[in-house]
Amino acid sequence: MSDRDSGGGFFGFMEGVLALIGALTVMGVVAVAASVFAWEMELRKSEQETTPAESSAAPSAT
């Protein structure tokens, strides 16, 4: 067995910590992207609901 197969020690611990930080970072980015997407969809829905009311309330020039 070589030294690389042992997998323990300080470097194994650091590898685990870095893997955990990377996984949390990816999950955070996905959560932010989903939140922005949901906010944009709500904004578009709100704009579609208010647009016909504003256009019908405006006086026509004809």
BELRA-V953680 format. One record per residue. RES is the residue in three letters. SS is DSSP state (@ for helix, = for strand, . for the rest). NEAR is the number of other ideal C-beta (glycine too) atoms within 8 Angstrom. Layout:
BEGIN
{{RES | SS | NEAR} {RES | SS | NEAR}}
END
This chain:
BEGIN
{{MET | . | 3} {SER | . | 4} {ASP | @ | 4} {ARG | @ | 5} {ASP | @ | 6} {SER | @ | 7} {GLY | . | 5} {GLY | . | 4} {GLY | @ | 6} {PHE | @ | 5} {PHE | @ | 6} {GLY | @ | 9} {PHE | @ | 8} {MET | @ | 8} {GLU | @ | 8} {GLY | @ | 8} {VAL | @ | 8} {LEU | @ | 8} {ALA | @ | 8} {LEU | @ | 8} {ILE | @ | 8} {GLY | @ | 8} {ALA | @ | 8} {LEU | @ | 8} {THR | @ | 8} {VAL | @ | 8} {MET | @ | 8} {GLY | @ | 8} {VAL | @ | 8} {VAL | @ | 8} {ALA | @ | 8} {VAL | @ | 8} {ALA | @ | 8} {ALA | @ | 8} {SER | @ | 8} {VAL | @ | 8} {PHE | @ | 8} {ALA | @ | 8} {TRP | @ | 8} {GLU | @ | 8} {MET | @ | 8} {GLU | @ | 8} {LEU | @ | 8} {ARG | @ | 8} {LYS | @ | 8} {SER | @ | 8} {GLU | @ | 8} {GLN | @ | 7} {GLU | @ | 8} {THR | @ | 8} {THR | @ | 8} {PRO | @ | 7} {ALA | @ | 8} {GLU | @ | 8} {SER | @ | 7} {SER | @ | 6} {ALA | @ | 5} {ALA | . | 6} {PRO | . | 3} {SER | . | 4} {ALA | . | 3} {THR | . | 2}}
END
